[in-house]
Every structure is written in C-alpha cells, then in structure tokens.
Amino acid sequence: MKKIGVLTGGGDCPGLNAVIRAVVRKSARLNWAVVGIRNGWKGLIEEDMIPLTDRHVSGILPKGGTILGTSRTNPFKEQHMIDKVLETIKKYNLDALVAIGGDDTLSVAMKLSRMNIPVVGIPKTIDNDISGTDFTFGFDTAVSIVTEAIDRLHTTAESHHRVIVVEVMGRHAGWIATMAGIAGGADEILIPEIPFDIDEVVNNLKERYDSGKTFSIVVISEGAHPKGVERLATISDEKDEFGHVRLGGIGHYLGNEIKKRLNVDTRVTVLGHVQRGGTPTPYDRILATRFGVAAINAINKGNYGTMVALQGNKIVIIPLDESIMEQKTVDLDLYEISKIFFGKTTSEKIVDEVF
Ligand code: F6P
C-alpha cells in the first residue's frame, strides 16, 4: 500500500478537480491512500492536508477551480521553507507526490525530484505554454470562453461600426489569442511571440474599412508588445514568489492608438479571469482524467522525476526537465493561417477581374 500526496499549484484552471478525482479513483483501485495537500506547496510548509476518498471527490468532475485550493508559494525561496516541506513529506510518510501545475510548480517538482523525492508532474495551464505536451487541460475551456466572447463582441461591434480590442491571457505565448482568434474570426491577432508594428495593425484595419467593412475585432495577448518595446504592460510591478509581475493594459494601449490613428470609435474588453473560471469542456475533463490516471500508473511503475504529457493522441511520460526547459510558443504555421484573414478582403476584386 502506498500513500500519495496530491497538490495543485499556481493559477487555477478548469479540469483540476477532474485530475484530483482521477488520482483518487485510480489510487483506490490499487488500494493506495491519497492525501490532499492544500494550497499548493504551502500545504506542505503549513502541514495543511486532508485525506481524500471517493466521498471527497464525488461530484467534482464538472466543477471549475480546485477543491484543494492553490497558491503561488515557492518553497525554494527560503531554506527553512524547503526544510519544512521535506520534513512534512517524511512525517506523513508520503511515498510519492503528484504535483499538478504550470512551469513554476513543475520547476519546484523537478528540484525536489533531484533531492530524491518521488514526484510525478501533471501539466496544467490555460496558456498551453508547457513544452513536451501538445495540450494542457484548461486550454480548451479557455479557448471556448474566448471564442464565445468574440462571437458576442462581433454583433455589438458590427451594430456600432466599432473596433473592439479583446485582451486575453497569455503571458509568454499567444495560444489562446491565436486559437480563439481563428475560431472567432478575428481581424487581427497580436501575440507575445511576434512584436507588433502599430502602423501595420492600423493599416490592416484601414484596408478593411476601405473595402467596405465597418467593424473590426482585434485579439491581443496580455504579453504582446510593440516592436522595439521590451517592457510588458503591467497592472502592478509587485512580483509573486516566482518573480512574475501582473500583466495587463496592452489592450487599452492598443485601443487608444487605434482610435487616435484611425479615428474610429474603439472599445476595449479585458476578459481576465473569466477565462479561467467555470466548468471544463468535455475535452478538458477527458484529458485531465487521462493525466490523473497516467500519473498514478507512472508512480506504480516507479517512473519518478517525470511528467505526463499528451503527444498526438497518446499519453506519454517524459522527464520533468524536458517540460520546463523552455516555454512552448505558438506554432507559427498556425499563426500564418490566422493572417490570411487580416486586412484587405480581395475576393470581390478578383471576381470583378475574372468575369
Ligand atoms: O496561469 C497563467 C495565467 O493565466 C497568465 O496568463 C496570467 O498572466 C496569470 O495566469 C494571471 O494569474 P493571477 O492573476 O492569478 O496571478
């Protein structure tokens, strides 16, 4: 019999509860006990843990957020914190840890693994920027929410002949902006991977107006920035324990520039944490469930210092350090597809020439 500790760290995302449920249910099949560690790594520092049984995970599959709570606590910030983490793992006789999180949580997992703590990571983030896995759960839900928002913004933009700028999450990678932008038919998509030229953006929008369109939807990632400006737009310079500032404001900057240069009524919508809330899509529930089961299978085989991942249609196990070596940025072939829909629409001109 084993005793497994499970925690959720970093920003929450839809599907976390589906993973926790799968971890508990698969462990029960092996007659293993599961301990829920509250609020990420903080729970191991504060010995804040609860036993998790079928009863605790019953009904949580469609619930957003995490029943365990989360935090951005970095136990490697101070020696006494990591000492306490190691002490708690020993005191509670945890045979292995399942760490569900993004790059910060997984980097802590990797450091612990190097200290011989048996850990398996599960990649989570709505940003979909973790290497080694094609998708993280939570991302599909976020894309659905943003796509629906774009659809709704289309009708009001069209009625008022406005430009509407939609700022979405995506600190280092523009996956949400690109995928939801394509799905929602955005007229311009701006992402962190490609610094934008404000003249080019305005020119594309102008071409749309010149070709008879009277509205435009521009989707921008919070981490996008104009060419030559390295500093990201921030709400506050206060840093979390992993050194991240809070991003926000690039949408308003862009909206002001568009209004000034194009002289078209412009509005800005910042979707913010709406993208992270609520029930996961079926895709995310399934992926999260597969990840949870795969993590317990990895522990059963003694495959520690690893992360479960989706590659093609298969769940695979990869070394943890492969996942956090670098951020997974947007597939530029995909971004090229989105660009076909920016700027001038020329098909009517072609038809005139042909007929
Ligand atoms: O989890 C990643 C993310 O969604 C980023 O896109 C965003 O910058 C960040 O979380 C914001 O998180 P919070 O406001 O919870 O710190």
Boltz pocket constraint, residues with backbone or C-beta under 6 A from the ligand:
constraints:
  - pocket:
      binder: B
      contacts: [[A, 10], [A, 11], [A, 12], [A, 102], [A, 125], [A, 126], [A, 127], [A, 169], [A, 170], [A, 171], [A, 222], [A, 245], [A, 247]]
      max_distance: 6.0
